[in-house]
Amino acid sequence: MALSANIIKGRLEAGCDEAGRGCLAGPVVAAAVILPDDFNCPLLTDSKQMSEKNRYKIRPFILEHAIDSAIGICSPEEIDEFNILNASIMAMHKAINGLKKQTPEFLLIDGNRFKPHEKIPHECFVKGDGRYLSIAAASVLAKTYRDDLMVQYDGQFPDYQWKKNKGYPTKAHRDAIAKCGITPLHRKSFRQAPQLKMDFDV
């Protein structure tokens, strides 16, 4: 079934998604994307279901045809301070606040947890990147932006093979931590089941 760009035609809706939640190293990166109602990109779906080649192939198409888009980042230090769930939501808020061309009237959030934006109503969608093109587009932008960062960081810390694993807990990554210890880009207090707090500011 074809994905819809938005829920209500004519309403400025921003799809929001993040990348890097399950990683041991690097930031969590979110994107917010506002698409026109007639946006069409047959290759676009949930970024996790797309090949790396196709993600990078359609990224410039998304950037060119989106009404607006923005990236938000939370560092490993912010993840350690606020926990990964809160940091993921903070990154989404940063991305939403980074939209400069248009202010969205509604937010489509991938997942089931979100801290409400002070000015913009929202709805959460589990596996939303497989339902709405705006969320799928956000997932592609967040994923490719973060992957680019991890490839850059790999040049500084080649022992951890971030160029391949992008900071996820592969065996090679975990073996490198056991052998070499952690870097300043590693998250020091990863929590398996973090609680959502409502008292942080973006």
C-alpha positions in Angstrom: 0.0 0.0 0.0 1.3 3.4 -0.9 2.3 5.7 1.9 0.5 9.0 2.4 2.5 12.2 2.6 0.3 13.7 5.3 -2.9 12.9 7.4 -4.9 16.0 6.3 -4.3 17.5 2.9 -3.5 21.2 3.0 -2.3 21.1 6.6 1.4 21.7 7.2 2.5 18.5 9.0 6.0 17.7 10.0 7.1 14.1 10.2 9.7 13.4 12.9 12.0 10.5 13.4 15.4 9.8 15.0 18.4 7.5 14.4 21.0 6.1 16.7 18.9 5.2 19.8 20.3 1.7 20.1 24.0 2.7 19.7 26.9 2.5 22.2 28.6 5.5 20.7 27.9 8.8 18.9 25.0 11.2 19.1 21.3 10.6 18.5 20.1 12.5 15.5 16.6 13.5 14.6 15.0 15.1 11.6 11.8 17.0 11.0 10.4 17.2 7.4 7.4 19.0 6.0 6.3 17.5 2.6 3.8 18.8 0.1 0.6 16.8 -0.4 1.7 15.7 -3.9 5.1 14.5 -2.8 5.9 11.2 -4.6 9.0 9.1 -4.3 8.5 5.4 -5.1 11.8 4.4 -3.3 10.9 6.0 0.0 9.8 3.9 2.9 11.0 3.1 6.4 14.8 3.8 6.2 15.5 0.6 8.0 13.9 -1.3 5.1 16.0 0.6 2.5 19.5 -0.2 1.3 22.2 2.3 2.1 22.5 3.1 -1.6 18.9 4.0 -1.9 18.9 6.1 1.3 21.7 8.3 -0.1 20.1 8.2 -3.6 16.8 9.8 -2.4 18.3 12.2 0.2 18.9 15.0 -2.2 15.4 14.5 -3.7 13.9 14.9 -0.3 15.9 18.0 0.5 15.0 19.5 -2.9 11.2 18.8 -2.8 10.5 19.2 0.9 8.7 22.4 2.0 11.2 22.5 4.9 13.5 20.2 6.8 15.9 20.4 9.7 18.2 18.2 11.8 18.5 18.0 15.6 21.3 16.4 17.5 21.9 15.3 21.1 25.5 14.5 22.1 26.7 11.5 24.1 27.0 13.8 27.0 23.3 14.9 26.7 22.3 11.2 26.4 24.2 10.4 29.6 22.6 13.3 31.4 19.0 12.9 30.3 18.9 9.2 29.2 18.5 8.0 25.7 14.7 8.3 25.5 14.7 11.9 26.7 17.6 12.7 24.5 15.8 11.3 21.4 12.8 13.5 22.2 15.1 16.5 22.8 16.7 15.9 19.4 13.2 15.9 17.8 12.4 19.1 19.5 15.6 20.7 18.2 14.8 19.6 14.7 11.3 21.0 14.9 12.6 24.3 16.3 15.1 24.3 13.4 12.4 24.5 10.8 12.9 28.0 9.4 10.8 28.3 6.2 7.5 27.1 7.7 6.0 26.5 11.1 4.2 23.1 11.1 0.6 23.0 12.2 0.8 19.4 13.4 3.6 16.9 14.2 3.7 13.2 13.2 6.0 11.5 15.6 7.5 8.0 15.0 7.2 5.9 18.1 4.9 5.9 21.2 6.6 8.4 23.5 7.0 12.2 23.1 7.1 15.3 25.2 4.5 17.6 23.7 5.8 20.7 21.9 4.8 23.9 23.6 3.0 25.3 20.5 2.3 22.4 18.1 -0.1 19.5 18.6 1.1 16.0 17.8 0.2 12.4 17.4 2.5 9.4 17.9 2.6 6.5 15.4 4.3 3.1 16.1 6.2 2.2 13.0 5.1 5.6 11.5 7.9 5.5 9.0 6.0 2.7 7.3 2.8 4.7 7.2 3.6 8.3 6.4 6.0 9.7 3.8 6.9 12.7 6.0 8.1 10.4 8.8 9.9 8.1 6.3 11.6 11.1 4.9 12.7 12.2 8.3 14.0 8.7 9.0 16.2 8.9 5.9 17.6 12.3 6.7 18.3 11.4 10.3 19.9 8.1 9.4 22.1 9.4 6.6 23.2 12.5 8.5 24.2 10.3 11.5 25.9 7.8 9.3 28.0 10.6 7.8 29.0 11.7 11.3 30.0 8.2 12.4 32.2 7.8 9.2 33.9 11.1 10.1 34.4 9.9 13.7 35.9 6.6 12.4 38.8 8.6 11.2 39.5 9.7 14.7 38.9 6.3 16.3 39.5 3.6 13.7 39.8 0.7 16.2 36.0 0.6 16.7 35.1 0.2 13.0 32.4 2.9 13.2 32.6 3.2 9.4 30.9 -0.2 9.3 28.9 -0.5 12.5 28.0 3.2 12.9 28.3 2.9 16.7 25.9 -0.1 17.1 26.9 -2.9 19.4 28.4 -5.3 16.9 30.9 -8.0 18.1 33.8 -6.0 16.6 32.7 -2.9 18.4 32.3 -4.6 21.7 35.6 -6.4 21.3 37.3 -3.1 20.6 35.8 -1.6 23.8 37.1 -4.6 25.8 40.6 -4.1 24.3 40.9 -0.3 24.0 38.4 1.1 26.5 35.9 3.8 25.6 36.3 7.1 23.8 34.8 10.5 24.5 32.1 9.6 22.0 30.9 6.5 23.9 27.7 6.7 26.0 28.7 6.0 29.6 25.3 5.4 31.1 23.2 3.6 28.6 19.9 2.5 30.3 17.8 -0.4 29.1 14.4 1.1 30.1 14.7 4.8 30.6 11.8 6.8 32.0 10.3 9.7 30.2 10.9 13.0 32.1 9.1 16.2 31.3 11.4 18.8 32.9 14.0 19.4 30.2 14.2 22.4 28.0 15.3 22.5 24.4 
